[in-house]
Amino acid sequence: MPFEEILGQERAKRVLTRALAQNKMPHAYLFYGAEGLGRFKTALALAEVLMCKQGEGDACGECSTCKRVAGEKHPDLIVVRPESRKGTKEWIIDPDLGTIRIEQIREFQRWISVRSFEGGWKIGIFLGADKMNQAASNALLKTLEEPPPSSLLVLVSPTRGQLLPTIVSRCQPVHFAPLPPEDLEAFLSERLELAEEELPLVSALSGGCPGKALKMDPEWVTEVRREWLDRLRAFLVSGPQAELTGFAEELVQSEHLLDVLDLYESWYRDLLVSRTDQPERIINRDYMEEIAEASEEQEPKETVYRIEAIRRARRDFLGPFHLNRHSVMEGLLLKLSGYI
Ligand SMILES: [Zn+2]
């Protein structure tokens, strides 16, 4: 896919096209920003433009080189993804719970140390670079310190802070920003069959990320999300004595658990936003009144405490320590109800 087909991200594209025009490719880029903003698409577009022999200043998007890059079938391109081994012997791709292991980095290093098959660039894209464990990070650092000629690494991560500072300092950072609501709504109105009044809600729920918005299940937006929000609100009214164990178990069993945690974080974030003079930044805008009410009943520092508790619970779930999920959830719910 050529750069010009990537939605928004003008700044990121400018940084890259300038480096291409001046023939000043760094050895490594760090593409950071939320999921669904086109970081991976842009990494592939960069690989295409470097390898395509037809286009000028941008990839043609149509030659066999471009097509093989887009399909991840080019021998001079490798995409490294987090993997996990869930009860099986084989490692399988797992973007949410997986890690990038030192074995994957070693395999990549063997590959990149060999001359390019087609005489041009060799490009490695690391999706979920924040999921590299310590050993993998240290191994990759060696390649970043002494990159083979004509090699390019693109690390893709939600933030810079989740990577080792020594890794970040050896990559040129390129930030991917959320799309302005009006741009995203215009884009979505052409692609999704949504009622006009739902466009701002979907746009806000996606955090300005077109990829996320396109994947959003309409049933989640209009029904499931509301059920989980109402469930939380009812729990906060009734208090944990009656419902703690039941609610915690419902959460643990839910296929939407991580989405629900994101949702609850967005709820508390909305409570803080509703105290500012920018209520248009509220995400759950179908709950405006409830949000205004709840935010009056809670001190901002208590709200911040709850947001931190949710983030902590998410880390405990995704982390390597296999904590008991039910107790993590019970702990979180006690914090949300102000008991601890
Ligand atoms: Zn091409």
Residues whose N, C-alpha, C, O or C-beta is under 5 A from the ligand:
A	BS01	ZN	C52 K53 Q54 A59 C60 G61 E62 C63 C66
